[in-house]
Amino acid sequence: MPFLPTSDEDRRRLLEAIGIPGEEELFASIPAHARYRGTLKVEGPLDEHSLRSLFPMAASRVVFAGGGIYRHYIPSVVDAITSRQEFLTAYTPYQPEISQGTLQAMFEFQSMMASLTGMDASNASMYDGATSLAEAALMATRAKDLHRIVITRGTHPAYRGVLKTYFRNSQGVEVVEAPFDRETGQVDLPVLEKLVAEDAAFFIQQPNFFGVMEPLDAVSRFARKASFWGVVVSEAMSLGLLKPPGTYGCDVVAGEAQSLGNQANAGGPLLGFFCTRKEHLRRMPGRIVGLSRDNAGERAFCLTLATREQHIRREKATSNICSNQSLCALKAAVYLSSLGPRGLREVALQCASGAHALTDALKDLGIAPVFSAPVFNEFVVRMDERTRQRLEDTGIVPGIPIGEHYPEVPDGLLMTVTEMNTNEDIRCLIEALS
């Protein structure tokens, strides 16, 4: 049966409504000798995550892998709401008068993402973070007469790969990578200053792929020389703790929101988000749900902006992405609503503190982070393939090897900590390495 949480005041009002002076009278029909008078030895109260851990379940691996797709705890309310058939089977809301629930869900997602990123507006979602970045770059070329796309090498390799694919056959536009500092892991500021100019659009990931937090205060001073610049977010949970990217004056904030209420699964489906300033609104891909009033003065949700012309305009279209990830976006909206601002910040703090706890434990074994700059919940260490394989054979996934994408760090391993990683996980890893 469902659990209905009630406060003392709720219980008092319920009893008053049915005319019973106290809870004891509710059970008066049960003979006194059959009623237990003691106190049940039940732990608690416990949060949902802790309660679930008490139930017997199959042993799972100890996982410290992230790199763009993250394991976060998802409250039961998320699936309970999003699995309802009116949401699960909903189609594109072409007729707003019969799609108010779906449209409101999209509107709430947009409002939350715009607030988290510090931007003026958000669309109703994108396929994933990589294509969201690529579409932001396309929007930049439409807005300005640009010849270069400058992107930091510390941006997710898959994101950079998709960006290069988009522009591989674009005439007169080249993709240039700004290197990272080998000591800090942050973008090389002197080189960046030379690369960024009026003929370029510029993109930087925060935190970057190494988990390192980029110095956006300094970066933004150089970035303003570009005609267009944006911030890419791979770990949306960081938005609960770090300063909103939009406060640095960027034109767009794009990225991946899988962390917000969506399971990692086997790598999908994902949830791209795209937030921008008002002046770029009509160049933005996808669709926007707006709030209006009907002729009776009641609030009414509608598709305010939907770039459907790609069906007939081909390469001249605003975008070839006309759909969205509305079910994944709904999960994000329910997740954010259930946590609230304080809850989201608490989860982000748990991720950050867990990463620092693991860093300290590894340092005691002589394993230090490769880069010296501050991190959020990910960091790079050096670990040879033999050691990594040995850990995996014992049921521990220590992280993601990055040498294939970064020859500069041939034995680099990207380790990630979320609120799902316990002190016991860290102990198991340290004991296996000892």
C-alpha positions, -999 to 999 in steps of 0.1 A, spaced: 0 0 0 12 36 -6 28 56 22 11 89 29 34 112 50 15 133 75 26 159 100 13 162 136 -10 190 124 -23 168 95 -31 140 119 -49 164 144 -71 178 116 -79 143 103 -90 131 137 -110 162 143 -128 158 110 -139 123 119 -148 132 154 -122 110 173 -102 126 202 -71 105 196 -53 79 176 -59 52 203 -97 53 195 -90 43 159 -81 8 171 -107 4 198 -124 -24 179 -93 -45 183 -93 -64 216 -68 -49 241 -50 -82 246 -43 -85 209 -26 -51 206 11 -46 210 19 -19 236 57 -17 232 78 3 208 89 -14 176 126 -16 172 127 0 138 156 21 126 151 56 114 138 77 103 158 70 72 161 87 38 149 68 8 184 59 -4 194 45 30 162 26 34 166 9 0 201 -2 10 187 -24 38 168 -46 14 186 -77 1 197 -73 -35 223 -87 -59 258 -75 -53 269 -47 -76 302 -34 -87 320 -5 -70 320 21 -98 340 53 -100 333 59 -137 317 91 -151 331 111 -179 298 125 -193 273 100 -180 268 98 -142 252 76 -116 230 97 -93 203 86 -69 168 91 -84 139 94 -60 110 70 -65 86 99 -72 104 105 -106 94 72 -121 61 72 -104 51 103 -122 68 99 -155 55 64 -161 19 76 -161 5 70 -195 -5 106 -202 32 114 -200 48 82 -212 28 80 -244 25 117 -251 33 129 -286 42 163 -300 17 189 -286 5 203 -319 -29 210 -304 -22 230 -272 -58 230 -260 -56 192 -254 -19 191 -244 -17 214 -214 -1 189 -192 27 181 -216 33 217 -224 34 227 -188 60 200 -181 82 214 -209 77 249 -196 87 240 -161 119 223 -174 127 254 -194 122 276 -164 144 255 -142 172 252 -167 172 290 -174 174 296 -137 202 271 -131 223 284 -159 216 321 -154 204 326 -189 173 343 -203 156 313 -220 159 276 -225 145 254 -253 124 223 -245 155 201 -247 179 186 -272 191 150 -281 222 152 -260 251 174 -248 273 168 -278 247 178 -305 236 207 -282 272 221 -284 273 216 -322 240 234 -326 253 262 -305 283 265 -329 259 265 -359 239 292 -342 270 313 -338 279 310 -375 243 321 -384 245 351 -360 279 363 -371 302 361 -400 327 337 -384 355 317 -398 367 298 -368 353 278 -339 377 278 -310 371 251 -284 392 241 -254 410 208 -256 397 201 -221 362 198 -235 347 163 -236 364 143 -265 330 131 -278 316 166 -279 346 178 -298 343 149 -322 306 157 -330 315 194 -334 342 185 -360 318 162 -378 292 190 -381 318 214 -396 338 189 -416 323 200 -449 315 236 -440 332 261 -463 353 287 -447 349 276 -410 376 257 -392 376 242 -357 406 251 -336 415 236 -302 429 257 -274 454 235 -254 454 229 -217 481 237 -192 499 204 -183 503 214 -147 468 227 -138 446 210 -163 430 243 -171 430 261 -205 463 277 -214 453 313 -210 482 329 -229 475 307 -259 437 313 -256 442 350 -257 459 347 -290 433 324 -305 402 343 -296 393 372 -319 363 388 -336 362 363 -364 358 334 -340 332 317 -317 346 303 -285 334 274 -263 347 261 -230 335 233 -207 330 239 -170 341 218 -152 362 204 -180 366 168 -190 393 163 -164 369 175 -137 390 206 -133 372 239 -128 382 265 -154 390 301 -143 359 316 -159 366 350 -144 398 352 -164 385 333 -194 355 356 -198 378 386 -202 394 370 -232 362 355 -244 345 388 -248 368 395 -278 350 367 -297 319 375 -316 301 347 -297 310 325 -268 295 297 -248 299 275 -218 295 237 -221 283 216 -191 288 179 -190 279 173 -154 246 192 -147 249 185 -110 276 211 -109 249 237 -115 237 231 -80 270 244 -65 290 265 -89 283 300 -100 257 301 -129 276 302 -162 254 329 -175 267 354 -150 300 355 -168 283 371 -198 283 342 -223 259 340 -252 249 304 -247 251 276 -221 246 241 -236 253 206 -224 240 174 -209 213 171 -182 213 133 -178 224 137 -142 190 152 -134 167 123 -128 177 101 -157 194 67 -153 228 61 -168 215 29 -184 239 17 -210 246 52 -222 212 66 -231 188 81 -237 204 114 -229 190 149 -223 207 179 -240 198 214 -228 203 247 -246 200 281 -229 207 314 -245 201 352 -243 170 370 -257 189 384 -287 196 349 -300 161 335 -293 150 332 -329 182 315 -340 179 288 -313 172 253 -325 143 232 -313 112 246 -297 101 268 -268 69 265 -248 55 297 -235 29 308 -210 0 330 -221 -37 337 -212 -68 324 -230 -99 345 -237 -112 337 -203 -81 350 -186 -69 316 -176 -33 307 -180 -26 287 -212 6 270 -224 15 269 -261 43 263 -285 57 298 -287 85 290 -311 90 258 -331 115 258 -359 97 234 -383 110 249 -415 138 224 -417 114 201 -435 114 223 -466 144 246 -463 171 219 -460 205 235 -455 190 269 -451 170 258 -421 176 271 -386 183 236 -375 178 200 -385 168 191 -350 130 196 -347 122 171 -319 131 170 -282 136 146 -253 104 155 -236 101 124 -214 137 128 -202 131 165 -197 100 157 -176 122 134 -155 146 162 -149 117 186 -140 103 161 -115 137 154 -101 145 191 -96 111 197 -81 115 169 -56 149 180 -45 144 218 -45 173 243 -45 186 232 -11 184 195 -20 202 200 -53 230 219 -36 233 192 -9 237 165 -36 263 186 -54 281 191 -21 281 153 -14 297 147 -49 324 173 -43 332 162 -7 333 126 -18 358 134 -45 380 152 -21 378 123 4 388 98 -23 417 122 -34 430 123 2 427 85 6 447 79 -27 473 104 -17 481 82 14 490 55 -11 512 78 -31 486 83 -59 481 120 -65 459 138 -90 477 146 -123 464 182 -123 468 208 -95 437 230 -102 405 226 -80 380 199 -91 343 193 -86 336 156 -85 361 142 -110 399 141 -112 426 124 -132 453 101 -117 479 79 -132 472 42 -132 487 15 -155 465 -9 -174 476 -39 -154 464 -23 -121 432 -12 -136 424 -46 -150 432 -62 -116 407 -39 -99 380 -47 -125 386 -84 -120 377 -79 -83 345 -60 -91 358 -24 -89 356 -1 -119 382 26 -109 374 50 -137 378 57 -174 412 56 -192 417 88 -212 451 80 -229 433 73 -262 420 109 -264 449 126 -245 483 112 -255 497 138 -232 485 116 -203 490 81 -216 482 63 -184 456 88 -172 425 75 -155 394 97 -149 378 89 -116 344 101 -106 325 103 -73 288 109 -68 265 106 -38 261 70 -49 297 62 -38 298 54 -1 327 54 23 326 16 20 333 20 -18 363 41 -10 375 16 16 372 -13 -9 392 6 -35 420 16 -11 422 -20 2 424 -34 -33 452 -10 -42 472 -15 -10 
